[in-house]
């Protein structure tokens, strides 16, 4: 879940930042056609959902230190 949350938050941030450089993500280009307010709601919602999934997700096996090998 942490990985999905990270990707969702990064996509939300990219959707907010890239238009300032004249760029866009083609897959999510239709979001801007919905209007300004719904587009911002979707972008911010992606970030919020991503952060929540990251916080609630269990750490992967790579992130958990193995304490049994220390003894």
C-alpha positions as CSV (number, residue, x, y, z in Angstrom):
1,X,0.0,0.0,0.0
2,X,2.9,2.4,0.7
3,X,4.1,2.0,-2.9
4,X,0.6,2.8,-4.3
5,X,0.3,5.8,-1.9
6,X,3.7,7.1,-3.1
7,X,2.7,6.8,-6.7
8,X,-0.7,8.5,-6.1
9,X,0.9,11.4,-4.3
10,X,3.6,11.9,-6.9
11,X,1.1,11.9,-9.7
12,X,-1.0,14.5,-7.9
13,X,2.1,16.7,-7.4
14,X,3.1,16.3,-11.0
15,X,-0.4,17.2,-12.2
16,X,-0.1,20.5,-10.1
17,X,3.5,21.4,-10.9
18,X,4.0,20.4,-14.6
19,X,1.5,22.9,-16.2
20,X,3.7,25.7,-14.9
21,X,6.4,24.4,-17.3
22,X,4.0,23.9,-20.2
23,X,3.9,20.1,-19.7
24,X,1.2,17.7,-18.9
25,X,0.7,13.9,-18.3
26,X,-1.3,12.7,-21.4
27,X,-3.0,10.0,-19.4
28,X,-4.5,12.5,-17.0
29,X,-5.1,15.4,-19.5
30,X,-8.8,14.9,-19.4
31,X,-8.9,16.0,-15.8
32,X,-8.4,19.6,-16.9
33,X,-11.4,19.4,-19.3
34,X,-13.7,19.0,-16.3
35,X,-13.2,22.6,-15.2
36,X,-10.9,24.3,-12.8
37,X,-12.6,23.4,-9.5
38,X,-13.1,19.7,-10.2
39,X,-9.6,19.4,-11.6
40,X,-8.1,20.9,-8.4
41,X,-10.2,18.7,-6.2
42,X,-9.0,15.6,-8.1
43,X,-5.4,16.7,-7.9
44,X,-5.5,17.5,-4.2
45,X,-7.5,14.3,-3.6
46,X,-4.8,12.2,-5.2
47,X,-2.2,13.7,-2.9
48,X,-4.3,13.2,0.2
49,X,-5.2,9.7,-0.6
50,X,-1.6,8.9,-1.5
51,X,-0.4,10.3,1.9
52,X,-3.1,8.3,3.8
53,X,-2.2,5.1,2.0
54,X,1.5,5.7,2.7
55,X,0.9,6.3,6.4
56,X,-1.5,3.4,6.9
57,X,0.5,0.9,4.8
58,X,2.7,-1.7,6.4
59,X,6.4,-1.3,5.8
60,X,7.8,-3.7,3.2
61,X,10.1,-6.5,4.1
62,X,13.1,-4.4,2.9
63,X,12.3,-1.6,5.3
64,X,12.0,-3.8,8.4
65,X,15.3,-4.5,10.1
66,X,16.0,-8.1,11.0
67,X,16.7,-8.2,14.7
68,X,17.2,-12.0,14.9
69,X,20.6,-11.8,13.2
70,X,22.1,-9.4,15.8
71,X,22.4,-12.1,18.5
